Amino acid sequence: MLTLDQYRDRHGDPITWCTPEIDSYIVLGEITPPELPLYTYAEMQDIAADHLRSAACQKATADRLAAAGHTIAAGIHRRGALEARQLAAAARHGWPYYETYLNGW
């Protein structure tokens, strides 16, 4: 079955389309099944677990650096751990939410 992207590739710039081409595109959009997400829900849970492991490692590194008196480096790793926890939280909701978080939408 022809996808919307393939239709645009074949017919060129939508600005130049005539009315029948626009109508065909609209009908195609109504009957074409939606694209599957890049990752399944189970795969997103694995990605979330990976982010949590990364957060734990970065927190441990930050704690060691802070204990050694390297406050700036410790702060960098703390921010990395925070970002990893935020990514894990987004990943737990599934691919669309994770993609939205990654792209800042």
C-alpha positions in Angstrom: 0.0 0.0 0.0 1.2 3.5 -0.8 2.2 5.6 2.2 1.7 9.3 2.5 5.5 9.9 2.2 5.6 7.8 -0.9 2.7 9.7 -2.4 4.5 13.0 -1.7 7.7 11.6 -3.3 5.8 10.7 -6.4 3.8 13.8 -6.8 6.3 16.4 -5.7 5.6 19.6 -3.8 2.0 19.8 -2.5 1.9 23.4 -3.5 1.8 22.4 -7.1 -0.9 19.7 -6.7 -4.3 20.0 -8.5 -7.6 19.3 -6.7 -7.7 15.6 -7.6 -4.2 15.0 -6.2 -5.2 16.8 -3.0 -8.3 14.7 -2.7 -6.4 11.5 -3.3 -3.9 12.4 -0.6 -6.7 13.1 1.9 -8.3 9.8 1.1 -5.0 8.0 1.3 -4.4 9.6 4.7 -7.8 8.3 5.9 -7.3 4.7 4.9 -3.5 4.3 5.5 -2.8 2.6 8.9 -0.7 4.8 11.2 3.0 4.1 11.3 4.2 1.8 14.1 6.2 3.4 16.9 10.0 3.1 16.6 10.1 1.1 19.9 7.5 -1.2 21.5 6.3 -0.5 25.1 8.5 -3.4 26.4 11.6 -2.0 24.6 10.9 1.4 26.1 10.9 -0.1 29.6 14.3 -1.5 28.9 15.5 1.9 27.8 14.1 3.4 31.0 16.0 0.8 33.0 19.2 1.7 31.1 18.7 5.4 31.9 18.2 4.6 35.6 21.4 2.6 35.7 23.2 5.5 34.1 21.7 7.9 36.7 22.9 5.6 39.5 26.4 5.5 38.1 26.6 9.2 37.6 25.3 9.9 41.1 27.9 7.5 42.5 30.6 9.3 40.5 29.3 12.7 41.7 29.4 11.5 45.3 33.0 10.3 45.0 34.1 13.6 43.3 32.3 15.7 45.9 34.0 13.7 48.7 37.4 14.4 47.0 36.6 18.1 46.9 35.9 18.4 43.1 32.6 20.3 43.4 32.4 21.5 39.8 32.9 18.0 38.4 30.5 16.6 40.9 27.9 19.1 39.8 28.3 18.1 36.2 27.7 14.5 37.1 24.7 15.4 39.3 23.1 17.2 36.4 23.8 14.2 34.2 22.1 11.9 36.7 19.1 14.3 36.9 18.8 14.2 33.1 19.1 10.4 33.0 16.3 10.2 35.6 14.1 12.5 33.5 14.8 10.4 30.4 13.9 7.3 32.3 10.6 8.9 33.4 9.8 9.8 29.8 10.7 6.4 28.5 8.4 4.7 31.0 5.4 6.3 29.2 6.3 4.8 25.8 7.9 6.0 22.5 5.6 8.9 21.6 6.1 10.6 25.0 9.9 9.8 24.9 10.2 11.2 21.4 8.4 14.4 22.5 10.7 14.8 25.5 13.8 14.2 23.3 12.7 16.8 20.8 11.5 19.3 23.3 8.0 19.6 21.9 
